[in-house]
Amino acid sequence: MKLTPQQLDAWRIVPRLLVAMYGVMVWRIVEWFMTLPDPTAPQSAFVSTVVGAGAAWFGLYVNSGGNRE
């Protein structure tokens, strides 16, 4: 069976891989932040920025599928 570009695009492998990698990154950053004894303001801003960007990533993922009729 030969894999065509249309089949590969239909499976949405790249967007799913990026969302999965982002999830792992957020998990690790939140774990790191929770182990800090006394977080500073820049550390809090860093975590807030990374976690807040998740909404944008998820929105891009959801809207990247196109219209499937």
PDB file of N, H, CA, C and O in Angstrom:
ATOM      1  N   MET A   1       0.842  -1.180   0.000  1.00  0.00           N
ATOM      2  CA  MET A   1       0.000   0.000   0.000  1.00  0.00           C
ATOM      3  C   MET A   1       0.884   1.240   0.000  1.00  0.00           C
ATOM      4  O   MET A   1       1.772   1.393   0.839  1.00  0.00           O
ATOM      5  N   LYS A   2       0.626   2.102  -0.942  1.00  0.00           N
ATOM      6  H   LYS A   2      -0.095   1.978  -1.624  1.00  0.00           H
ATOM      7  CA  LYS A   2       1.407   3.328  -1.065  1.00  0.00           C
ATOM      8  C   LYS A   2       0.666   4.472  -0.374  1.00  0.00           C
ATOM      9  O   LYS A   2      -0.532   4.666  -0.579  1.00  0.00           O
ATOM     10  N   LEU A   3       1.392   5.217   0.436  1.00  0.00           N
ATOM     11  H   LEU A   3       2.366   5.059   0.603  1.00  0.00           H
ATOM     12  CA  LEU A   3       0.817   6.344   1.168  1.00  0.00           C
ATOM     13  C   LEU A   3       0.860   7.589   0.290  1.00  0.00           C
ATOM     14  O   LEU A   3       1.929   8.003  -0.159  1.00  0.00           O
ATOM     15  N   THR A   4      -0.286   8.174   0.052  1.00  0.00           N
ATOM     16  H   THR A   4      -1.155   7.838   0.417  1.00  0.00           H
ATOM     17  CA  THR A   4      -0.356   9.377  -0.776  1.00  0.00           C
ATOM     18  C   THR A   4      -0.295  10.614   0.123  1.00  0.00           C
ATOM     19  O   THR A   4      -0.609  10.530   1.310  1.00  0.00           O
ATOM     20  N   PRO A   5       0.103  11.755  -0.431  1.00  0.00           N
ATOM     21  CA  PRO A   5       0.118  12.984   0.369  1.00  0.00           C
ATOM     22  C   PRO A   5      -1.258  13.341   0.927  1.00  0.00           C
ATOM     23  O   PRO A   5      -1.359  13.900   2.020  1.00  0.00           O
ATOM     24  N   GLN A   6      -2.305  13.025   0.191  1.00  0.00           N
ATOM     25  H   GLN A   6      -2.223  12.571  -0.696  1.00  0.00           H
ATOM     26  CA  GLN A   6      -3.660  13.331   0.655  1.00  0.00           C
ATOM     27  C   GLN A   6      -4.010  12.485   1.888  1.00  0.00           C
ATOM     28  O   GLN A   6      -4.644  12.982   2.819  1.00  0.00           O
ATOM     29  N   GLN A   7      -3.604  11.223   1.894  1.00  0.00           N
ATOM     30  H   GLN A   7      -3.089  10.820   1.137  1.00  0.00           H
ATOM     31  CA  GLN A   7      -3.845  10.371   3.060  1.00  0.00           C
ATOM     32  C   GLN A   7      -3.065  10.882   4.266  1.00  0.00           C
ATOM     33  O   GLN A   7      -3.593  10.938   5.377  1.00  0.00           O
ATOM     34  N   LEU A   8      -1.818  11.250   4.043  1.00  0.00           N
ATOM     35  H   LEU A   8      -1.389  11.204   3.141  1.00  0.00           H
ATOM     36  CA  LEU A   8      -0.989  11.772   5.132  1.00  0.00           C
ATOM     37  C   LEU A   8      -1.588  13.052   5.701  1.00  0.00           C
ATOM     38  O   LEU A   8      -1.600  13.258   6.915  1.00  0.00           O
ATOM     39  N   ASP A   9      -2.081  13.901   4.821  1.00  0.00           N
ATOM     40  H   ASP A   9      -2.071  13.734   3.835  1.00  0.00           H
ATOM     41  CA  ASP A   9      -2.714  15.142   5.268  1.00  0.00           C
ATOM     42  C   ASP A   9      -4.010  14.856   6.016  1.00  0.00           C
ATOM     43  O   ASP A   9      -4.320  15.537   6.994  1.00  0.00           O
ATOM     44  N   ALA A  10      -4.766  13.867   5.576  1.00  0.00           N
ATOM     45  H   ALA A  10      -4.515  13.314   4.782  1.00  0.00           H
ATOM     46  CA  ALA A  10      -6.030  13.527   6.227  1.00  0.00           C
ATOM     47  C   ALA A  10      -5.812  12.999   7.643  1.00  0.00           C
ATOM     48  O   ALA A  10      -6.661  13.191   8.514  1.00  0.00           O
ATOM     49  N   TRP A  11      -4.686  12.339   7.874  1.00  0.00           N
ATOM     50  H   TRP A  11      -3.997  12.183   7.166  1.00  0.00           H
ATOM     51  CA  TRP A  11      -4.395  11.810   9.206  1.00  0.00           C
ATOM     52  C   TRP A  11      -3.936  12.897  10.168  1.00  0.00           C
ATOM     53  O   TRP A  11      -3.950  12.701  11.383  1.00  0.00           O
ATOM     54  N   ARG A  12      -3.535  14.033   9.632  1.00  0.00           N
ATOM     55  H   ARG A  12      -3.524  14.192   8.645  1.00  0.00           H
ATOM     56  CA  ARG A  12      -3.100  15.195  10.432  1.00  0.00           C
ATOM     57  C   ARG A  12      -2.015  14.816  11.444  1.00  0.00           C
ATOM     58  O   ARG A  12      -2.101  15.165  12.621  1.00  0.00           O
ATOM     59  N   ILE A  13      -1.008  14.110  10.976  1.00  0.00           N
ATOM     60  H   ILE A  13      -0.938  13.826  10.020  1.00  0.00           H
ATOM     61  CA  ILE A  13       0.058  13.627  11.852  1.00  0.00           C
ATOM     62  C   ILE A  13       0.851  14.783  12.454  1.00  0.00           C
ATOM     63  O   ILE A  13       1.104  14.797  13.659  1.00  0.00           O
ATOM     64  N   VAL A  14       1.241  15.745  11.636  1.00  0.00           N
ATOM     65  H   VAL A  14       1.035  15.734  10.658  1.00  0.00           H
ATOM     66  CA  VAL A  14       2.077  16.843  12.131  1.00  0.00           C
ATOM     67  C   VAL A  14       1.354  17.692  13.177  1.00  0.00           C
ATOM     68  O   VAL A  14       1.933  17.958  14.230  1.00  0.00           O
ATOM     69  N   PRO A  15       0.115  18.130  12.936  1.00  0.00           N
ATOM     70  CA  PRO A  15      -0.556  18.901  13.985  1.00  0.00           C
ATOM     71  C   PRO A  15      -0.750  18.098  15.277  1.00  0.00           C
ATOM     72  O   PRO A  15      -0.605  18.641  16.372  1.00  0.00           O
ATOM     73  N   ARG A  16      -1.071  16.836  15.152  1.00  0.00           N
ATOM     74  H   ARG A  16      -1.190  16.395  14.262  1.00  0.00           H
ATOM     75  CA  ARG A  16      -1.249  16.008  16.350  1.00  0.00           C
ATOM     76  C   ARG A  16       0.055  15.821  17.098  1.00  0.00           C
ATOM     77  O   ARG A  16       0.071  15.831  18.329  1.00  0.00           O
ATOM     78  N   LEU A  17       1.149  15.651  16.370  1.00  0.00           N
ATOM     79  H   LEU A  17       1.136  15.643  15.370  1.00  0.00           H
ATOM     80  CA  LEU A  17       2.456  15.517  17.007  1.00  0.00           C
ATOM     81  C   LEU A  17       2.849  16.807  17.728  1.00  0.00           C
ATOM     82  O   LEU A  17       3.370  16.764  18.842  1.00  0.00           O
ATOM     83  N   LEU A  18       2.599  17.944  17.097  1.00  0.00           N
ATOM     84  H   LEU A  18       2.176  17.979  16.192  1.00  0.00           H
ATOM     85  CA  LEU A  18       2.931  19.224  17.727  1.00  0.00           C
ATOM     86  C   LEU A  18       2.110  19.459  18.998  1.00  0.00           C
ATOM     87  O   LEU A  18       2.646  19.940  19.996  1.00  0.00           O
ATOM     88  N   VAL A  19       0.831  19.130  18.973  1.00  0.00           N
ATOM     89  H   VAL A  19       0.395  18.740  18.162  1.00  0.00           H
ATOM     90  CA  VAL A  19      -0.012  19.297  20.157  1.00  0.00           C
ATOM     91  C   VAL A  19       0.451  18.359  21.262  1.00  0.00           C
ATOM     92  O   VAL A  19       0.474  18.751  22.429  1.00  0.00           O
ATOM     93  N   ALA A  20       0.819  17.130  20.918  1.00  0.00           N
ATOM     94  H   ALA A  20       0.799  16.812  19.970  1.00  0.00           H
ATOM     95  CA  ALA A  20       1.308  16.183  21.924  1.00  0.00           C
ATOM     96  C   ALA A  20       2.619  16.669  22.544  1.00  0.00           C
ATOM     97  O   ALA A  20       2.798  16.596  23.759  1.00  0.00           O
ATOM     98  N   MET A  21       3.523  17.158  21.717  1.00  0.00           N
ATOM     99  H   MET A  21       3.377  17.217  20.729  1.00  0.00           H
ATOM    100  CA  MET A  21       4.803  17.670  22.232  1.00  0.00           C
ATOM    101  C   MET A  21       4.578  18.898  23.112  1.00  0.00           C
ATOM    102  O   MET A  21       5.248  19.063  24.131  1.00  0.00           O
ATOM    103  N   TYR A  22       3.646  19.751  22.726  1.00  0.00           N
ATOM    104  H   TYR A  22       3.101  19.618  21.898  1.00  0.00           H
ATOM    105  CA  TYR A  22       3.332  20.921  23.543  1.00  0.00           C
ATOM    106  C   TYR A  22       2.776  20.484  24.902  1.00  0.00           C
ATOM    107  O   TYR A  22       3.114  21.068  25.932  1.00  0.00           O
ATOM    108  N   GLY A  23       1.932  19.469  24.899  1.00  0.00           N
ATOM    109  H   GLY A  23       1.657  18.995  24.063  1.00  0.00           H
ATOM    110  CA  GLY A  23       1.387  18.961  26.157  1.00  0.00           C
ATOM    111  C   GLY A  23       2.466  18.464  27.099  1.00  0.00           C
ATOM    112  O   GLY A  23       2.425  18.733  28.299  1.00  0.00           O
ATOM    113  N   VAL A  24       3.438  17.735  26.552  1.00  0.00           N
ATOM    114  H   VAL A  24       3.471  17.516  25.577  1.00  0.00           H
ATOM    115  CA  VAL A  24       4.552  17.252  27.375  1.00  0.00           C
ATOM    116  C   VAL A  24       5.358  18.427  27.910  1.00  0.00           C
ATOM    117  O   VAL A  24       5.753  18.429  29.076  1.00  0.00           O
ATOM    118  N   MET A  25       5.604  19.418  27.075  1.00  0.00           N
ATOM    119  H   MET A  25       5.283  19.416  26.127  1.00  0.00           H
ATOM    120  CA  MET A  25       6.375  20.590  27.509  1.00  0.00           C
ATOM    121  C   MET A  25       5.662  21.328  28.640  1.00  0.00           C
ATOM    122  O   MET A  25       6.293  21.708  29.627  1.00  0.00           O
ATOM    123  N   VAL A  26       4.358  21.532  28.503  1.00  0.00           N
ATOM    124  H   VAL A  26       3.845  21.224  27.702  1.00  0.00           H
ATOM    125  CA  VAL A  26       3.600  22.234  29.542  1.00  0.00           C
ATOM    126  C   VAL A  26       3.639  21.432  30.837  1.00  0.00           C
ATOM    127  O   VAL A  26       3.829  21.992  31.916  1.00  0.00           O
ATOM    128  N   TRP A  27       3.459  20.129  30.726  1.00  0.00           N
ATOM    129  H   TRP A  27       3.304  19.673  29.849  1.00  0.00           H
ATOM    130  CA  TRP A  27       3.494  19.265  31.919  1.00  0.00           C
ATOM    131  C   TRP A  27       4.816  19.423  32.659  1.00  0.00           C
ATOM    132  O   TRP A  27       4.827  19.588  33.879  1.00  0.00           O
ATOM    133  N   ARG A  28       5.932  19.374  31.931  1.00  0.00           N
ATOM    134  H   ARG A  28       5.923  19.240  30.940  1.00  0.00           H
ATOM    135  CA  ARG A  28       7.252  19.483  32.551  1.00  0.00           C
ATOM    136  C   ARG A  28       7.472  20.866  33.170  1.00  0.00           C
ATOM    137  O   ARG A  28       8.055  20.978  34.249  1.00  0.00           O
ATOM    138  N   ILE A  29       7.009  21.916  32.491  1.00  0.00           N
ATOM    139  H   ILE A  29       6.536  21.825  31.615  1.00  0.00           H
ATOM    140  CA  ILE A  29       7.182  23.269  33.022  1.00  0.00           C
ATOM    141  C   ILE A  29       6.359  23.456  34.292  1.00  0.00           C
ATOM    142  O   ILE A  29       6.836  24.062  35.252  1.00  0.00           O
ATOM    143  N   VAL A  30       5.139  22.948  34.311  1.00  0.00           N
ATOM    144  H   VAL A  30       4.752  22.456  33.532  1.00  0.00           H
ATOM    145  CA  VAL A  30       4.301  23.069  35.504  1.00  0.00           C
ATOM    146  C   VAL A  30       4.902  22.267  36.654  1.00  0.00           C
ATOM    147  O   VAL A  30       4.892  22.721  37.799  1.00  0.00           O
ATOM    148  N   GLU A  31       5.427  21.071  36.356  1.00  0.00           N
ATOM    149  H   GLU A  31       5.435  20.702  35.426  1.00  0.00           H
ATOM    150  CA  GLU A  31       6.114  20.283  37.397  1.00  0.00           C
ATOM    151  C   GLU A  31       7.286  21.058  37.981  1.00  0.00           C
ATOM    152  O   GLU A  31       7.460  21.111  39.199  1.00  0.00           O
ATOM    153  N   TRP A  32       8.090  21.660  37.103  1.00  0.00           N
ATOM    154  H   TRP A  32       7.948  21.616  36.114  1.00  0.00           H
ATOM    155  CA  TRP A  32       9.245  22.443  37.564  1.00  0.00           C
ATOM    156  C   TRP A  32       8.797  23.605  38.438  1.00  0.00           C
ATOM    157  O   TRP A  32       9.382  23.864  39.489  1.00  0.00           O
ATOM    158  N   PHE A  33       7.755  24.301  37.996  1.00  0.00           N
ATOM    159  H   PHE A  33       7.280  24.091  37.142  1.00  0.00           H
ATOM    160  CA  PHE A  33       7.287  25.473  38.729  1.00  0.00           C
ATOM    161  C   PHE A  33       6.770  25.091  40.116  1.00  0.00           C
ATOM    162  O   PHE A  33       6.999  25.812  41.087  1.00  0.00           O
ATOM    163  N   MET A  34       6.073  23.960  40.206  1.00  0.00           N
ATOM    164  H   MET A  34       5.886  23.374  39.417  1.00  0.00           H
ATOM    165  CA  MET A  34       5.518  23.543  41.496  1.00  0.00           C
ATOM    166  C   MET A  34       6.588  23.105  42.481  1.00  0.00           C
ATOM    167  O   MET A  34       6.338  23.081  43.687  1.00  0.00           O
ATOM    168  N   THR A  35       7.779  22.755  41.994  1.00  0.00           N
ATOM    169  H   THR A  35       7.982  22.774  41.015  1.00  0.00           H
ATOM    170  CA  THR A  35       8.857  22.358  42.908  1.00  0.00           C
ATOM    171  C   THR A  35       9.675  23.545  43.402  1.00  0.00           C
ATOM    172  O   THR A  35      10.505  23.384  44.297  1.00  0.00           O
ATOM    173  N   LEU A  36       9.462  24.731  42.841  1.00  0.00           N
ATOM    174  H   LEU A  36       8.789  24.862  42.114  1.00  0.00           H
ATOM    175  CA  LEU A  36      10.221  25.900  43.290  1.00  0.00           C
ATOM    176  C   LEU A  36       9.781  26.292  44.704  1.00  0.00           C
ATOM    177  O   LEU A  36       8.585  26.402  44.975  1.00  0.00           O
ATOM    178  N   PRO A  37      10.742  26.501  45.598  1.00  0.00           N
ATOM    179  CA  PRO A  37      10.359  26.860  46.969  1.00  0.00           C
ATOM    180  C   PRO A  37       9.747  28.256  47.070  1.00  0.00           C
ATOM    181  O   PRO A  37       8.808  28.461  47.839  1.00  0.00           O
ATOM    182  N   ASP A  38      10.264  29.213  46.306  1.00  0.00           N
ATOM    183  H   ASP A  38      11.027  29.047  45.682  1.00  0.00           H
ATOM    184  CA  ASP A  38       9.776  30.591  46.357  1.00  0.00           C
ATOM    185  C   ASP A  38       9.860  31.188  44.953  1.00  0.00           C
ATOM    186  O   ASP A  38      10.840  31.855  44.620  1.00  0.00           O
ATOM    187  N   PRO A  39       8.827  30.951  44.121  1.00  0.00           N
ATOM    188  CA  PRO A  39       8.887  31.432  42.730  1.00  0.00           C
ATOM    189  C   PRO A  39       8.957  32.956  42.646  1.00  0.00           C
ATOM    190  O   PRO A  39       8.343  33.673  43.436  1.00  0.00           O
ATOM    191  N   THR A  40       9.716  33.421  41.674  1.00  0.00           N
ATOM    192  H   THR A  40      10.215  32.838  41.032  1.00  0.00           H
ATOM    193  CA  THR A  40       9.831  34.861  41.440  1.00  0.00           C
ATOM    194  C   THR A  40       8.782  35.294  40.413  1.00  0.00           C
ATOM    195  O   THR A  40       8.125  34.464  39.784  1.00  0.00           O
ATOM    196  N   ALA A  41       8.644  36.598  40.264  1.00  0.00           N
ATOM    197  H   ALA A  41       9.178  37.272  40.775  1.00  0.00           H
ATOM    198  CA  ALA A  41       7.690  37.131  39.290  1.00  0.00           C
ATOM    199  C   ALA A  41       8.054  36.738  37.855  1.00  0.00           C
ATOM    200  O   ALA A  41       7.163  36.368  37.092  1.00  0.00           O
ATOM    201  N   PRO A  42       9.332  36.805  37.460  1.00  0.00           N
ATOM    202  CA  PRO A  42       9.661  36.373  36.090  1.00  0.00           C
ATOM    203  C   PRO A  42       9.370  34.884  35.841  1.00  0.00           C
ATOM    204  O   PRO A  42       8.964  34.501  34.743  1.00  0.00           O
ATOM    205  N   GLN A  43       9.578  34.060  36.857  1.00  0.00           N
ATOM    206  H   GLN A  43       9.907  34.370  37.748  1.00  0.00           H
ATOM    207  CA  GLN A  43       9.268  32.639  36.701  1.00  0.00           C
ATOM    208  C   GLN A  43       7.761  32.436  36.538  1.00  0.00           C
ATOM    209  O   GLN A  43       7.321  31.622  35.726  1.00  0.00           O
ATOM    210  N   SER A  44       6.991  33.169  37.304  1.00  0.00           N
ATOM    211  H   SER A  44       7.348  33.830  37.964  1.00  0.00           H
ATOM    212  CA  SER A  44       5.528  33.088  37.177  1.00  0.00           C
ATOM    213  C   SER A  44       5.064  33.575  35.812  1.00  0.00           C
ATOM    214  O   SER A  44       4.163  32.989  35.212  1.00  0.00           O
ATOM    215  N   ALA A  45       5.676  34.645  35.323  1.00  0.00           N
ATOM    216  H   ALA A  45       6.408  35.121  35.811  1.00  0.00           H
ATOM    217  CA  ALA A  45       5.313  35.171  34.009  1.00  0.00           C
ATOM    218  C   ALA A  45       5.659  34.172  32.912  1.00  0.00           C
ATOM    219  O   ALA A  45       4.906  34.020  31.950  1.00  0.00           O
ATOM    220  N   PHE A  46       6.787  33.497  33.050  1.00  0.00           N
ATOM    221  H   PHE A  46       7.399  33.621  33.832  1.00  0.00           H
ATOM    222  CA  PHE A  46       7.192  32.489  32.075  1.00  0.00           C
ATOM    223  C   PHE A  46       6.171  31.358  32.002  1.00  0.00           C
ATOM    224  O   PHE A  46       5.738  30.972  30.916  1.00  0.00           O
ATOM    225  N   VAL A  47       5.792  30.832  33.158  1.00  0.00           N
ATOM    226  H   VAL A  47       6.143  31.145  34.040  1.00  0.00           H
ATOM    227  CA  VAL A  47       4.829  29.737  33.197  1.00  0.00           C
ATOM    228  C   VAL A  47       3.470  30.194  32.662  1.00  0.00           C
ATOM    229  O   VAL A  47       2.822  29.458  31.917  1.00  0.00           O
ATOM    230  N   SER A  48       3.043  31.379  33.028  1.00  0.00           N
ATOM    231  H   SER A  48       3.570  31.976  33.633  1.00  0.00           H
ATOM    232  CA  SER A  48       1.762  31.893  32.544  1.00  0.00           C
ATOM    233  C   SER A  48       1.760  32.044  31.026  1.00  0.00           C
ATOM    234  O   SER A  48       0.765  31.741  30.368  1.00  0.00           O
ATOM    235  N   THR A  49       2.872  32.511  30.475  1.00  0.00           N
ATOM    236  H   THR A  49       3.680  32.757  31.010  1.00  0.00           H
ATOM    237  CA  THR A  49       2.967  32.684  29.032  1.00  0.00           C
ATOM    238  C   THR A  49       2.908  31.343  28.308  1.00  0.00           C
ATOM    239  O   THR A  49       2.193  31.198  27.316  1.00  0.00           O
ATOM    240  N   VAL A  50       3.656  30.371  28.803  1.00  0.00           N
ATOM    241  H   VAL A  50       4.236  30.488  29.609  1.00  0.00           H
ATOM    242  CA  VAL A  50       3.685  29.057  28.148  1.00  0.00           C
ATOM    243  C   VAL A  50       2.323  28.371  28.246  1.00  0.00           C
ATOM    244  O   VAL A  50       1.835  27.816  27.262  1.00  0.00           O
ATOM    245  N   VAL A  51       1.716  28.407  29.422  1.00  0.00           N
ATOM    246  H   VAL A  51       2.112  28.858  30.221  1.00  0.00           H
ATOM    247  CA  VAL A  51       0.412  27.765  29.598  1.00  0.00           C
ATOM    248  C   VAL A  51      -0.665  28.516  28.813  1.00  0.00           C
ATOM    249  O   VAL A  51      -1.543  27.890  28.219  1.00  0.00           O
ATOM    250  N   GLY A  52      -0.606  29.847  28.805  1.00  0.00           N
ATOM    251  H   GLY A  52       0.108  30.355  29.288  1.00  0.00           H
ATOM    252  CA  GLY A  52      -1.576  30.644  28.053  1.00  0.00           C
ATOM    253  C   GLY A  52      -1.474  30.426  26.559  1.00  0.00           C
ATOM    254  O   GLY A  52      -2.476  30.516  25.849  1.00  0.00           O
ATOM    255  N   ALA A  53      -0.283  30.142  26.073  1.00  0.00           N
ATOM    256  H   ALA A  53       0.531  30.070  26.649  1.00  0.00           H
ATOM    257  CA  ALA A  53      -0.114  29.878  24.637  1.00  0.00           C
ATOM    258  C   ALA A  53      -0.797  28.577  24.232  1.00  0.00           C
ATOM    259  O   ALA A  53      -1.041  28.348  23.047  1.00  0.00           O
ATOM    260  N   GLY A  54      -1.106  27.727  25.202  1.00  0.00           N
ATOM    261  H   GLY A  54      -0.908  27.913  26.165  1.00  0.00           H
ATOM    262  CA  GLY A  54      -1.790  26.470  24.907  1.00  0.00           C
ATOM    263  C   GLY A  54      -3.140  26.685  24.258  1.00  0.00           C
ATOM    264  O   GLY A  54      -3.546  25.905  23.396  1.00  0.00           O
ATOM    265  N   ALA A  55      -3.835  27.722  24.656  1.00  0.00           N
ATOM    266  H   ALA A  55      -3.506  28.356  25.356  1.00  0.00           H
ATOM    267  CA  ALA A  55      -5.141  28.009  24.043  1.00  0.00           C
ATOM    268  C   ALA A  55      -4.968  28.326  22.555  1.00  0.00           C
ATOM    269  O   ALA A  55      -5.765  27.886  21.726  1.00  0.00           O
ATOM    270  N   ALA A  56      -3.944  29.078  22.227  1.00  0.00           N
ATOM    271  H   ALA A  56      -3.296  29.435  22.900  1.00  0.00           H
ATOM    272  CA  ALA A  56      -3.688  29.399  20.818  1.00  0.00           C
ATOM    273  C   ALA A  56      -3.305  28.146  20.043  1.00  0.00           C
ATOM    274  O   ALA A  56      -3.794  27.931  18.933  1.00  0.00           O
ATOM    275  N   TRP A  57      -2.445  27.329  20.609  1.00  0.00           N
ATOM    276  H   TRP A  57      -2.048  27.504  21.510  1.00  0.00           H
ATOM    277  CA  TRP A  57      -2.039  26.083  19.933  1.00  0.00           C
ATOM    278  C   TRP A  57      -3.243  25.184  19.699  1.00  0.00           C
ATOM    279  O   TRP A  57      -3.414  24.632  18.612  1.00  0.00           O
ATOM    280  N   PHE A  58      -4.067  25.044  20.715  1.00  0.00           N
ATOM    281  H   PHE A  58      -3.928  25.493  21.597  1.00  0.00           H
ATOM    282  CA  PHE A  58      -5.225  24.174  20.571  1.00  0.00           C
ATOM    283  C   PHE A  58      -6.195  24.729  19.526  1.00  0.00           C
ATOM    284  O   PHE A  58      -6.761  23.972  18.737  1.00  0.00           O
ATOM    285  N   GLY A  59      -6.386  26.041  19.520  1.00  0.00           N
ATOM    286  H   GLY A  59      -5.927  26.656  20.160  1.00  0.00           H
ATOM    287  CA  GLY A  59      -7.239  26.664  18.518  1.00  0.00           C
ATOM    288  C   GLY A  59      -6.715  26.453  17.108  1.00  0.00           C
ATOM    289  O   GLY A  59      -7.487  26.181  16.188  1.00  0.00           O
ATOM    290  N   LEU A  60      -5.409  26.576  16.936  1.00  0.00           N
ATOM    291  H   LEU A  60      -4.782  26.797  17.683  1.00  0.00           H
ATOM    292  CA  LEU A  60      -4.823  26.326  15.619  1.00  0.00           C
ATOM    293  C   LEU A  60      -5.006  24.868  15.210  1.00  0.00           C
ATOM    294  O   LEU A  60      -5.289  24.579  14.047  1.00  0.00           O
ATOM    295  N   TYR A  61      -4.846  23.963  16.151  1.00  0.00           N
ATOM    296  H   TYR A  61      -4.616  24.199  17.095  1.00  0.00           H
ATOM    297  CA  TYR A  61      -5.011  22.545  15.849  1.00  0.00           C
ATOM    298  C   TYR A  61      -6.449  22.230  15.433  1.00  0.00           C
ATOM    299  O   TYR A  61      -6.686  21.545  14.439  1.00  0.00           O
ATOM    300  N   VAL A  62      -7.387  22.736  16.200  1.00  0.00           N
ATOM    301  H   VAL A  62      -7.194  23.293  17.008  1.00  0.00           H
ATOM    302  CA  VAL A  62      -8.791  22.450  15.916  1.00  0.00           C
ATOM    303  C   VAL A  62      -9.199  23.035  14.569  1.00  0.00           C
ATOM    304  O   VAL A  62      -9.957  22.404  13.831  1.00  0.00           O
ATOM    305  N   ASN A  63      -8.721  24.205  14.243  1.00  0.00           N
ATOM    306  H   ASN A  63      -8.106  24.716  14.842  1.00  0.00           H
ATOM    307  CA  ASN A  63      -9.114  24.866  12.995  1.00  0.00           C
ATOM    308  C   ASN A  63      -8.261  24.479  11.797  1.00  0.00           C
ATOM    309  O   ASN A  63      -8.510  24.965  10.694  1.00  0.00           O
ATOM    310  N   SER A  64      -7.267  23.624  11.976  1.00  0.00           N
ATOM    311  H   SER A  64      -7.064  23.229  12.872  1.00  0.00           H
ATOM    312  CA  SER A  64      -6.388  23.269  10.871  1.00  0.00           C
ATOM    313  C   SER A  64      -6.937  22.138  10.013  1.00  0.00           C
ATOM    314  O   SER A  64      -6.362  21.817   8.973  1.00  0.00           O
ATOM    315  N   GLY A  65      -8.041  21.533  10.435  1.00  0.00           N
ATOM    316  H   GLY A  65      -8.508  21.794  11.280  1.00  0.00           H
ATOM    317  CA  GLY A  65      -8.572  20.386   9.699  1.00  0.00           C
ATOM    318  C   GLY A  65      -9.320  20.745   8.436  1.00  0.00           C
ATOM    319  O   GLY A  65      -9.496  19.891   7.566  1.00  0.00           O
ATOM    320  N   GLY A  66      -9.754  21.948   8.311  1.00  0.00           N
ATOM    321  H   GLY A  66      -9.612  22.642   9.017  1.00  0.00           H
ATOM    322  CA  GLY A  66     -10.506  22.336   7.122  1.00  0.00           C
ATOM    323  C   GLY A  66     -11.942  21.859   7.187  1.00  0.00           C
ATOM    324  O   GLY A  66     -12.373  21.277   8.182  1.00  0.00           O
ATOM    325  N   ASN A  67     -12.667  22.108   6.128  1.00  0.00           N
ATOM    326  H   ASN A  67     -12.316  22.581   5.320  1.00  0.00           H
ATOM    327  CA  ASN A  67     -14.081  21.737   6.066  1.00  0.00           C
ATOM    328  C   ASN A  67     -14.181  20.336   5.465  1.00  0.00           C
ATOM    329  O   ASN A  67     -13.820  20.124   4.307  1.00  0.00           O
ATOM    330  N   ARG A  68     -14.670  19.390   6.251  1.00  0.00           N
ATOM    331  H   ARG A  68     -14.963  19.562   7.191  1.00  0.00           H
ATOM    332  CA  ARG A  68     -14.772  18.001   5.781  1.00  0.00           C
ATOM    333  C   ARG A  68     -16.237  17.670   5.524  1.00  0.00           C
ATOM    334  O   ARG A  68     -16.986  17.329   6.438  1.00  0.00           O
ATOM    335  N   GLU A  69     -16.622  17.780   4.265  1.00  0.00           N
ATOM    336  H   GLU A  69     -16.013  18.057   3.522  1.00  0.00           H
ATOM    337  CA  GLU A  69     -18.007  17.483   3.892  1.00  0.00           C
ATOM    338  C   GLU A  69     -18.067  16.241   3.046  1.00  0.00           C
ATOM    339  O   GLU A  69     -19.150  15.828   2.632  1.00  0.00           O
TER     340      GLU A  69
END
